[in-house]
Amino acid sequence: MESQRQRKVARLIQKEIGDILQQDKKGIVGNHLVSVMDVKISTDLSVAKIYLSFMMVENKENVFNQINDHKSEIRNLLGKNIGKQVRRVPELIFYKDEVEEQAIRLEEILSKLDIPKNPDEK
């Protein structure tokens, strides 16, 4: 179970990483839309797992690799933004959030099903 401090730091990191990727002064994600969907932080606040969603991105793997290649720069920017609020800036581990893609696949599967109408419905 997450402590209140973990939740607070996770929300702070989610907001700040989102801002960093949106402003993207270093050109890390280009003009792609990348959202921070969730952040899970370890109990000792030393590791942050960051779940990213890539909406309307052609080559998601390429953009994800770009973000990972610039992880230290992102962490450095994060440190400048939250350094006064945390003792130590956590290590960042990025993950692709698969929820959106799974929902799209599920909708495609459901749309292909031939489900007969209920005789009671009009």
N, CA, C and O atoms as a GROMACS GRO file, in nm:
protein
  488
    1MET      N    1   0.083  -0.118   0.000
    1MET     CA    2   0.000   0.000   0.000
    1MET      C    3   0.089   0.125   0.000
    1MET      O    4   0.186   0.134   0.074
    2GLU      N    5   0.052   0.220  -0.084
    2GLU     CA    6   0.129   0.342  -0.097
    2GLU      C    7   0.105   0.436   0.021
    2GLU      O    8  -0.007   0.451   0.070
    3SER      N    9   0.212   0.499   0.066
    3SER     CA   10   0.198   0.599   0.171
    3SER      C   11   0.152   0.731   0.109
    3SER      O   12   0.157   0.749  -0.013
    4GLN      N   13   0.110   0.820   0.193
    4GLN     CA   14   0.067   0.951   0.143
    4GLN      C   15   0.184   1.023   0.077
    4GLN      O   16   0.166   1.091  -0.024
    5ARG      N   17   0.303   1.009   0.134
    5ARG     CA   18   0.423   1.072   0.077
    5ARG      C   19   0.453   1.016  -0.062
    5ARG      O   20   0.487   1.092  -0.153
    6GLN      N   21   0.441   0.885  -0.079
    6GLN     CA   22   0.463   0.824  -0.211
    6GLN      C   23   0.365   0.881  -0.314
    6GLN      O   24   0.404   0.916  -0.425
    7ARG      N   25   0.237   0.889  -0.275
    7ARG     CA   26   0.136   0.942  -0.368
    7ARG      C   27   0.165   1.086  -0.404
    7ARG      O   28   0.150   1.126  -0.520
    8LYS      N   29   0.206   1.164  -0.305
    8LYS     CA   30   0.235   1.306  -0.326
    8LYS      C   31   0.354   1.323  -0.422
    8LYS      O   32   0.348   1.404  -0.515
    9VAL      N   33   0.461   1.248  -0.398
    9VAL     CA   34   0.580   1.256  -0.484
    9VAL      C   35   0.547   1.204  -0.624
    9VAL      O   36   0.593   1.261  -0.723
   10ALA      N   37   0.469   1.097  -0.633
   10ALA     CA   38   0.431   1.042  -0.764
   10ALA      C   39   0.352   1.144  -0.845
   10ALA      O   40   0.376   1.160  -0.965
   11ARG      N   41   0.257   1.212  -0.781
   11ARG     CA   42   0.178   1.315  -0.851
   11ARG      C   43   0.267   1.429  -0.897
   11ARG      O   44   0.252   1.479  -1.009
   12LEU      N   45   0.360   1.470  -0.811
   12LEU     CA   46   0.453   1.577  -0.845
   12LEU      C   47   0.538   1.538  -0.966
   12LEU      O   48   0.556   1.617  -1.059
   13ILE      N   49   0.591   1.416  -0.964
   13ILE     CA   50   0.674   1.369  -1.075
   13ILE      C   51   0.591   1.358  -1.202
   13ILE      O   52   0.639   1.395  -1.310
   14GLN      N   53   0.468   1.309  -1.192
   14GLN     CA   54   0.381   1.296  -1.309
   14GLN      C   55   0.359   1.433  -1.374
   14GLN      O   56   0.368   1.446  -1.496
   15LYS      N   57   0.330   1.532  -1.293
   15LYS     CA   58   0.307   1.668  -1.345
   15LYS      C   59   0.434   1.724  -1.409
   15LYS      O   60   0.430   1.777  -1.520
   16GLU      N   61   0.545   1.712  -1.339
   16GLU     CA   62   0.670   1.772  -1.387
   16GLU      C   63   0.724   1.704  -1.513
   16GLU      O   64   0.769   1.771  -1.606
   17ILE      N   65   0.720   1.571  -1.517
   17ILE     CA   66   0.766   1.499  -1.638
   17ILE      C   67   0.673   1.534  -1.755
   17ILE      O   68   0.719   1.554  -1.867
   18GLY      N   69   0.543   1.543  -1.728
   18GLY     CA   70   0.448   1.584  -1.832
   18GLY      C   71   0.484   1.721  -1.887
   18GLY      O   72   0.484   1.741  -2.009
   19ASP      N   73   0.514   1.814  -1.798
   19ASP     CA   74   0.553   1.950  -1.841
   19ASP      C   75   0.683   1.947  -1.921
   19ASP      O   76   0.696   2.015  -2.023
   20ILE      N   77   0.779   1.868  -1.874
   20ILE     CA   78   0.909   1.859  -1.943
   20ILE      C   79   0.889   1.806  -2.086
   20ILE      O   80   0.947   1.859  -2.180
   21LEU      N   81   0.807   1.702  -2.101
   21LEU     CA   82   0.785   1.644  -2.234
   21LEU      C   83   0.700   1.736  -2.322
   21LEU      O   84   0.718   1.739  -2.443
   22GLN      N   85   0.608   1.811  -2.260
   22GLN     CA   86   0.525   1.904  -2.337
   22GLN      C   87   0.607   2.021  -2.388
   22GLN      O   88   0.596   2.058  -2.505
   23GLN      N   89   0.688   2.079  -2.301
   23GLN     CA   90   0.770   2.194  -2.341
   23GLN      C   91   0.883   2.150  -2.433
   23GLN      O   92   0.915   2.220  -2.529
   24ASP      N   93   0.942   2.036  -2.403
   24ASP     CA   94   1.041   1.970  -2.488
   24ASP      C   95   1.141   2.066  -2.552
   24ASP      O   96   1.156   2.069  -2.675
   25LYS      N   97   1.209   2.143  -2.470
   25LYS     CA   98   1.307   2.239  -2.522
   25LYS      C   99   1.427   2.170  -2.586
   25LYS      O  100   1.496   2.230  -2.668
   26LYS      N  101   1.452   2.045  -2.550
   26LYS     CA  102   1.566   1.972  -2.603
   26LYS      C  103   1.531   1.893  -2.730
   26LYS      O  104   1.620   1.832  -2.790
   27GLY      N  105   1.404   1.893  -2.772
   27GLY     CA  106   1.363   1.822  -2.892
   27GLY      C  107   1.361   1.671  -2.876
   27GLY      O  108   1.383   1.598  -2.973
   28ILE      N  109   1.335   1.624  -2.756
   28ILE     CA  110   1.338   1.480  -2.728
   28ILE      C  111   1.225   1.407  -2.800
   28ILE      O  112   1.249   1.305  -2.864
   29VAL      N  113   1.104   1.457  -2.789
   29VAL     CA  114   0.989   1.388  -2.849
   29VAL      C  115   0.941   1.456  -2.978
   29VAL      O  116   0.844   1.411  -3.039
   30GLY      N  117   1.007   1.562  -3.018
   30GLY     CA  118   0.967   1.633  -3.140
   30GLY      C  119   0.828   1.690  -3.122
   30GLY      O  120   0.796   1.747  -3.018
   31ASN      N  121   0.746   1.676  -3.225
   31ASN     CA  122   0.610   1.729  -3.217
   31ASN      C  123   0.507   1.619  -3.188
   31ASN      O  124   0.389   1.634  -3.220
   32HIS      N  125   0.552   1.511  -3.127
   32HIS     CA  126   0.462   1.401  -3.092
   32HIS      C  127   0.394   1.429  -2.958
   32HIS      O  128   0.448   1.498  -2.872
   33LEU      N  129   0.276   1.374  -2.944
   33LEU     CA  130   0.199   1.390  -2.820
   33LEU      C  131   0.227   1.270  -2.729
   33LEU      O  132   0.185   1.157  -2.756
   34VAL      N  133   0.299   1.297  -2.621
   34VAL     CA  134   0.332   1.193  -2.524
   34VAL      C  135   0.275   1.236  -2.389
   34VAL      O  136   0.300   1.348  -2.343
   35SER      N  137   0.197   1.148  -2.327
   35SER     CA  138   0.134   1.180  -2.198
   35SER      C  139   0.187   1.087  -2.090
   35SER      O  140   0.215   0.970  -2.115
   36VAL      N  141   0.201   1.142  -1.971
   36VAL     CA  142   0.240   1.061  -1.855
   36VAL      C  143   0.111   1.011  -1.792
   36VAL      O  144   0.037   1.088  -1.730
   37MET      N  145   0.084   0.881  -1.808
   37MET     CA  146  -0.042   0.825  -1.761
   37MET      C  147  -0.040   0.792  -1.612
   37MET      O  148  -0.140   0.807  -1.543
   38ASP      N  149   0.075   0.747  -1.563
   38ASP     CA  150   0.083   0.706  -1.423
   38ASP      C  151   0.229   0.707  -1.379
   38ASP      O  152   0.320   0.693  -1.461
   39VAL      N  153   0.249   0.722  -1.249
   39VAL     CA  154   0.382   0.713  -1.190
   39VAL      C  155   0.370   0.629  -1.065
   39VAL      O  156   0.286   0.656  -0.979
   40LYS      N  157   0.452   0.527  -1.054
   40LYS     CA  158   0.461   0.444  -0.933
   40LYS      C  159   0.599   0.467  -0.874
   40LYS      O  160   0.699   0.459  -0.945
   41ILE      N  161   0.603   0.497  -0.746
   41ILE     CA  162   0.731   0.527  -0.682
   41ILE      C  163   0.761   0.424  -0.575
   41ILE      O  164   0.670   0.380  -0.504
   42SER      N  165   0.887   0.386  -0.562
   42SER     CA  166   0.927   0.287  -0.463
   42SER      C  167   0.908   0.344  -0.322
   42SER      O  168   0.898   0.465  -0.304
   43THR      N  169   0.904   0.255  -0.223
   43THR     CA  170   0.879   0.297  -0.085
   43THR      C  171   0.987   0.390  -0.032
   43THR      O  172   0.959   0.476   0.051
   44ASP      N  173   1.110   0.374  -0.081
   44ASP     CA  174   1.218   0.463  -0.035
   44ASP      C  175   1.233   0.587  -0.126
   44ASP      O  176   1.327   0.665  -0.110
   45LEU      N  177   1.140   0.603  -0.220
   45LEU     CA  178   1.136   0.718  -0.312
   45LEU      C  179   1.258   0.729  -0.402
   45LEU      O  180   1.288   0.837  -0.452
   46SER      N  181   1.328   0.618  -0.425
   46SER     CA  182   1.450   0.623  -0.505
   46SER      C  183   1.429   0.584  -0.652
   46SER      O  184   1.514   0.612  -0.736
   47VAL      N  185   1.317   0.519  -0.682
   47VAL     CA  186   1.290   0.474  -0.819
   47VAL      C  187   1.147   0.512  -0.857
   47VAL      O  188   1.052   0.484  -0.783
   48ALA      N  189   1.133   0.577  -0.973
   48ALA     CA  190   1.001   0.613  -1.024
   48ALA      C  191   0.977   0.539  -1.155
   48ALA      O  192   1.053   0.553  -1.250
   49LYS      N  193   0.870   0.460  -1.158
   49LYS     CA  194   0.828   0.393  -1.281
   49LYS      C  195   0.725   0.483  -1.347
   49LYS      O  196   0.621   0.513  -1.290
   50ILE      N  197   0.756   0.527  -1.469
   50ILE     CA  198   0.674   0.624  -1.538
   50ILE      C  199   0.611   0.558  -1.660
   50ILE      O  200   0.681   0.506  -1.747
   51TYR      N  201   0.477   0.561  -1.664
   51TYR     CA  202   0.402   0.497  -1.773
   51TYR      C  203   0.359   0.604  -1.872
   51TYR      O  204   0.287   0.698  -1.838
   52LEU      N  205   0.405   0.588  -1.997
   52LEU     CA  206   0.382   0.687  -2.101
   52LEU      C  207   0.283   0.637  -2.204
   52LEU      O  208   0.282   0.518  -2.238
   53SER      N  209   0.200   0.727  -2.253
   53SER     CA  210   0.106   0.696  -2.360
   53SER      C  211   0.145   0.778  -2.482
   53SER      O  212   0.174   0.897  -2.471
   54PHE      N  213   0.146   0.713  -2.597
   54PHE     CA  214   0.185   0.778  -2.722
   54PHE      C  215   0.063   0.785  -2.812
   54PHE      O  216   0.029   0.689  -2.881
   55MET      N  217  -0.003   0.900  -2.810
   55MET     CA  218  -0.125   0.916  -2.890
   55MET      C  219  -0.089   0.976  -3.026
   55MET      O  220  -0.011   1.071  -3.035
   56MET      N  221  -0.147   0.919  -3.128
   56MET     CA  222  -0.127   0.966  -3.265
   56MET      C  223   0.021   0.972  -3.302
   56MET      O  224   0.065   1.064  -3.370
   57VAL      N  225   0.097   0.872  -3.258
   57VAL     CA  226   0.239   0.863  -3.290
   57VAL      C  227   0.257   0.745  -3.384
   57VAL      O  228   0.218   0.632  -3.352
   58GLU      N  229   0.317   0.771  -3.499
   58GLU     CA  230   0.338   0.666  -3.598
   58GLU      C  231   0.432   0.557  -3.546
   58GLU      O  232   0.395   0.440  -3.538
   59ASN      N  233   0.554   0.597  -3.510
   59ASN     CA  234   0.655   0.501  -3.466
   59ASN      C  235   0.676   0.516  -3.316
   59ASN      O  236   0.768   0.585  -3.272
   60LYS      N  237   0.591   0.450  -3.239
   60LYS     CA  238   0.595   0.462  -3.093
   60LYS      C  239   0.728   0.412  -3.036
   60LYS      O  240   0.781   0.472  -2.942
   61GLU      N  241   0.779   0.306  -3.091
   61GLU     CA  242   0.904   0.247  -3.042
   61GLU      C  243   1.020   0.346  -3.057
   61GLU      O  244   1.104   0.358  -2.968
   62ASN      N  245   1.024   0.416  -3.169
   62ASN     CA  246   1.129   0.513  -3.195
   62ASN      C  247   1.124   0.629  -3.094
   62ASN      O  248   1.227   0.668  -3.039
   63VAL      N  249   1.004   0.682  -3.070
   63VAL     CA  250   0.988   0.792  -2.974
   63VAL      C  251   1.021   0.744  -2.833
   63VAL      O  252   1.084   0.816  -2.756
   64PHE      N  253   0.978   0.622  -2.799
   64PHE     CA  254   1.007   0.566  -2.667
   64PHE      C  255   1.159   0.552  -2.648
   64PHE      O  256   1.211   0.583  -2.541
   65ASN      N  257   1.229   0.505  -2.752
   65ASN     CA  258   1.375   0.493  -2.744
   65ASN      C  259   1.442   0.630  -2.730
   65ASN      O  260   1.541   0.643  -2.659
   66GLN      N  261   1.388   0.732  -2.799
   66GLN     CA  262   1.440   0.868  -2.786
   66GLN      C  263   1.432   0.915  -2.641
   66GLN      O  264   1.526   0.973  -2.588
   67ILE      N  265   1.317   0.889  -2.578
   67ILE     CA  266   1.297   0.929  -2.438
   67ILE      C  267   1.398   0.856  -2.349
   67ILE      O  268   1.460   0.918  -2.263
   68ASN      N  269   1.414   0.726  -2.370
   68ASN     CA  270   1.511   0.650  -2.291
   68ASN      C  271   1.654   0.698  -2.313
   68ASN      O  272   1.734   0.700  -2.220
   69ASP      N  273   1.686   0.736  -2.436
   69ASP     CA  274   1.820   0.786  -2.466
   69ASP      C  275   1.849   0.917  -2.394
   69ASP      O  276   1.965   0.948  -2.365
   70HIS      N  277   1.746   0.994  -2.365
   70HIS     CA  278   1.761   1.124  -2.299
   70HIS      C  279   1.716   1.119  -2.153
   70HIS      O  280   1.684   1.222  -2.094
   71LYS      N  281   1.713   1.000  -2.096
   71LYS     CA  282   1.667   0.982  -1.959
   71LYS      C  283   1.745   1.068  -1.859
   71LYS      O  284   1.686   1.127  -1.769
   72SER      N  285   1.875   1.075  -1.876
   72SER     CA  286   1.956   1.153  -1.780
   72SER      C  287   1.925   1.302  -1.791
   72SER      O  288   1.923   1.373  -1.690
   73GLU      N  289   1.900   1.351  -1.913
   73GLU     CA  290   1.864   1.492  -1.931
   73GLU      C  291   1.728   1.521  -1.867
   73GLU      O  292   1.709   1.624  -1.803
   74ILE      N  293   1.634   1.429  -1.885
   74ILE     CA  294   1.500   1.445  -1.827
   74ILE      C  295   1.511   1.446  -1.675
   74ILE      O  296   1.446   1.526  -1.608
   75ARG      N  297   1.592   1.355  -1.621
   75ARG     CA  298   1.610   1.348  -1.475
   75ARG      C  299   1.675   1.476  -1.423
   75ARG      O  300   1.640   1.525  -1.316
   76ASN      N  301   1.769   1.528  -1.498
   76ASN     CA  302   1.836   1.653  -1.461
   76ASN      C  303   1.735   1.768  -1.456
   76ASN      O  304   1.734   1.846  -1.361
   77LEU      N  305   1.650   1.779  -1.561
   77LEU     CA  306   1.547   1.882  -1.563
   77LEU      C  307   1.448   1.864  -1.448
   77LEU      O  308   1.405   1.960  -1.385
   78LEU      N  309   1.414   1.739  -1.421
   78LEU     CA  310   1.324   1.708  -1.310
   78LEU      C  311   1.386   1.754  -1.179
   78LEU      O  312   1.317   1.811  -1.094
   79GLY      N  313   1.515   1.729  -1.162
   79GLY     CA  314   1.585   1.769  -1.041
   79GLY      C  315   1.582   1.919  -1.021
   79GLY      O  316   1.569   1.967  -0.908
   80LYS      N  317   1.596   1.995  -1.130
   80LYS     CA  318   1.589   2.141  -1.120
   80LYS      C  319   1.450   2.186  -1.076
   80LYS      O  320   1.436   2.286  -1.004
   81ASN      N  321   1.347   2.112  -1.119
   81ASN     CA  322   1.209   2.152  -1.089
   81ASN      C  323   1.164   2.109  -0.949
   81ASN      O  324   1.088   2.180  -0.885
   82ILE      N  325   1.209   1.992  -0.903
   82ILE     CA  326   1.158   1.940  -0.775
   82ILE      C  327   1.266   1.925  -0.669
   82ILE      O  328   1.239   1.872  -0.560
   83GLY      N  329   1.386   1.970  -0.698
   83GLY     CA  330   1.499   1.950  -0.608
   83GLY      C  331   1.478   2.001  -0.466
   83GLY      O  332   1.533   1.946  -0.372
   84LYS      N  333   1.399   2.106  -0.451
   84LYS     CA  334   1.375   2.161  -0.318
   84LYS      C  335   1.267   2.084  -0.241
   84LYS      O  336   1.252   2.100  -0.120
   85GLN      N  337   1.192   2.000  -0.312
   85GLN     CA  338   1.080   1.929  -0.250
   85GLN      C  339   1.112   1.784  -0.216
   85GLN      O  340   1.040   1.720  -0.139
   86VAL      N  341   1.220   1.731  -0.271
   86VAL     CA  342   1.262   1.593  -0.242
   86VAL      C  343   1.410   1.592  -0.206
   86VAL      O  344   1.486   1.677  -0.251
   87ARG      N  345   1.448   1.497  -0.124
   87ARG     CA  346   1.590   1.487  -0.086
   87ARG      C  347   1.676   1.442  -0.202
   87ARG      O  348   1.785   1.493  -0.225
   88ARG      N  349   1.623   1.344  -0.275
   88ARG     CA  350   1.698   1.286  -0.386
   88ARG      C  351   1.604   1.266  -0.504
   88ARG      O  352   1.493   1.216  -0.489
   89VAL      N  353   1.650   1.304  -0.622
   89VAL     CA  354   1.570   1.284  -0.743
   89VAL      C  355   1.574   1.136  -0.777
   89VAL      O  356   1.682   1.079  -0.791
   90PRO      N  357   1.458   1.072  -0.790
   90PRO     CA  358   1.458   0.927  -0.814
   90PRO      C  359   1.511   0.888  -0.951
   90PRO      O  360   1.509   0.967  -1.046
   91GLU      N  361   1.557   0.766  -0.959
   91GLU     CA  362   1.595   0.707  -1.088
   91GLU      C  363   1.466   0.691  -1.167
   91GLU      O  364   1.362   0.655  -1.111
   92LEU      N  365   1.471   0.718  -1.297
   92LEU     CA  366   1.352   0.711  -1.381
   92LEU      C  367   1.355   0.585  -1.467
   92LEU      O  368   1.455   0.556  -1.533
   93ILE      N  369   1.245   0.512  -1.465
   93ILE     CA  370   1.230   0.396  -1.553
   93ILE      C  371   1.101   0.418  -1.632
   93ILE      O  372   0.993   0.430  -1.575
   94PHE      N  373   1.114   0.422  -1.764
   94PHE     CA  374   0.998   0.449  -1.849
   94PHE      C  375   0.938   0.319  -1.901
   94PHE      O  376   1.009   0.224  -1.934
   95TYR      N  377   0.805   0.317  -1.908
   95TYR     CA  378   0.729   0.205  -1.962
   95TYR      C  379   0.626   0.259  -2.060
   95TYR      O  380   0.577   0.371  -2.044
   96LYS      N  381   0.595   0.179  -2.160
   96LYS     CA  382   0.486   0.215  -2.251
   96LYS      C  383   0.355   0.171  -2.186
   96LYS      O  384   0.341   0.056  -2.146
   97ASP      N  385   0.260   0.264  -2.176
   97ASP     CA  386   0.129   0.232  -2.122
   97ASP      C  387   0.049   0.166  -2.234
   97ASP      O  388   0.021   0.228  -2.336
   98GLU      N  389   0.013   0.041  -2.214
   98GLU     CA  390  -0.052  -0.038  -2.318
   98GLU      C  391  -0.204  -0.033  -2.312
   98GLU      O  392  -0.271  -0.093  -2.395
   99VAL      N  393  -0.260   0.038  -2.214
   99VAL     CA  394  -0.405   0.037  -2.194
   99VAL      C  395  -0.479   0.087  -2.317
   99VAL      O  396  -0.577   0.025  -2.359
  100GLU      N  397  -0.433   0.197  -2.376
  100GLU     CA  398  -0.500   0.254  -2.493
  100GLU      C  399  -0.499   0.155  -2.610
  100GLU      O  400  -0.600   0.134  -2.676
  101GLU      N  401  -0.382   0.095  -2.634
  101GLU     CA  402  -0.371   0.000  -2.746
  101GLU      C  403  -0.459  -0.123  -2.722
  101GLU      O  404  -0.521  -0.174  -2.815
  102GLN      N  405  -0.463  -0.170  -2.597
  102GLN     CA  406  -0.548  -0.285  -2.566
  102GLN      C  407  -0.695  -0.251  -2.586
  102GLN      O  408  -0.772  -0.334  -2.634
  103ALA      N  409  -0.736  -0.130  -2.551
  103ALA     CA  410  -0.875  -0.088  -2.569
  103ALA      C  411  -0.911  -0.082  -2.717
  103ALA      O  412  -1.021  -0.122  -2.756
  104ILE      N  413  -0.819  -0.034  -2.799
  104ILE     CA  414  -0.843  -0.027  -2.944
  104ILE      C  415  -0.856  -0.168  -3.001
  104ILE      O  416  -0.946  -0.195  -3.081
  105ARG      N  417  -0.765  -0.259  -2.960
  105ARG     CA  418  -0.773  -0.397  -3.009
  105ARG      C  419  -0.903  -0.464  -2.966
  105ARG      O  420  -0.966  -0.534  -3.044
  106LEU      N  421  -0.942  -0.441  -2.840
  106LEU     CA  422  -1.066  -0.500  -2.788
  106LEU      C  423  -1.187  -0.447  -2.865
  106LEU      O  424  -1.278  -0.523  -2.896
  107GLU      N  425  -1.187  -0.318  -2.895
  107GLU     CA  426  -1.298  -0.259  -2.971
  107GLU      C  427  -1.305  -0.318  -3.112
  107GLU      O  428  -1.414  -0.343  -3.164
  108GLU      N  429  -1.187  -0.340  -3.174
  108GLU     CA  430  -1.184  -0.402  -3.307
  108GLU      C  431  -1.242  -0.543  -3.302
  108GLU      O  432  -1.320  -0.581  -3.390
  109ILE      N  433  -1.204  -0.619  -3.201
  109ILE     CA  434  -1.254  -0.756  -3.186
  109ILE      C  435  -1.406  -0.755  -3.167
  109ILE      O  436  -1.478  -0.831  -3.231
  110LEU      N  437  -1.453  -0.668  -3.079
  110LEU     CA  438  -1.597  -0.660  -3.052
  110LEU      C  439  -1.676  -0.616  -3.174
  110LEU      O  440  -1.788  -0.663  -3.196
  111SER      N  441  -1.619  -0.528  -3.254
  111SER     CA  442  -1.691  -0.480  -3.372
  111SER      C  443  -1.703  -0.590  -3.478
  111SER      O  444  -1.793  -0.585  -3.562
  112LYS      N  445  -1.615  -0.689  -3.476
  112LYS     CA  446  -1.619  -0.797  -3.573
  112LYS      C  447  -1.713  -0.910  -3.532
  112LYS      O  448  -1.747  -0.996  -3.613
  113LEU      N  449  -1.756  -0.911  -3.407
  113LEU     CA  450  -1.845  -1.015  -3.359
  113LEU      C  451  -1.985  -0.998  -3.417
  113LEU      O  452  -2.035  -0.886  -3.430
  114ASP      N  453  -2.046  -1.109  -3.449
  114ASP     CA  454  -2.184  -1.106  -3.499
  114ASP      C  455  -2.275  -1.147  -3.383
  114ASP      O  456  -2.300  -1.265  -3.361
  115ILE      N  457  -2.322  -1.048  -3.310
  115ILE     CA  458  -2.404  -1.074  -3.194
  115ILE      C  459  -2.550  -1.049  -3.231
  115ILE      O  460  -2.587  -0.938  -3.269
  116PRO      N  461  -2.634  -1.155  -3.221
  116PRO     CA  462  -2.775  -1.136  -3.256
  116PRO      C  463  -2.844  -1.044  -3.155
  116PRO      O  464  -2.809  -1.039  -3.037
  117LYS      N  465  -2.942  -0.971  -3.205
  117LYS     CA  466  -3.019  -0.880  -3.119
  117LYS      C  467  -3.106  -0.961  -3.024
  117LYS      O  468  -3.153  -1.070  -3.057
  118ASN      N  469  -3.125  -0.906  -2.907
  118ASN     CA  470  -3.214  -0.965  -2.809
  118ASN      C  471  -3.358  -0.944  -2.859
  118ASN      O  472  -3.395  -0.831  -2.889
  119PRO      N  473  -3.440  -1.049  -2.868
  119PRO     CA  474  -3.576  -1.035  -2.919
  119PRO      C  475  -3.662  -0.940  -2.834
  119PRO      O  476  -3.759  -0.884  -2.885
  120ASP      N  477  -3.628  -0.922  -2.708
  120ASP     CA  478  -3.706  -0.834  -2.623
  120ASP      C  479  -3.676  -0.687  -2.647
  120ASP      O  480  -3.757  -0.601  -2.615
  121GLU      N  481  -3.558  -0.658  -2.705
  121GLU     CA  482  -3.520  -0.518  -2.732
  121GLU      C  483  -3.586  -0.471  -2.859
  121GLU      O  484  -3.607  -0.548  -2.953
  122LYS      N  485  -3.617  -0.342  -2.861
  122LYS     CA  486  -3.678  -0.286  -2.983
  122LYS      C  487  -3.592  -0.178  -3.038
  122LYS      O  488  -3.627  -0.119  -3.141
   0.00000   0.00000   0.00000
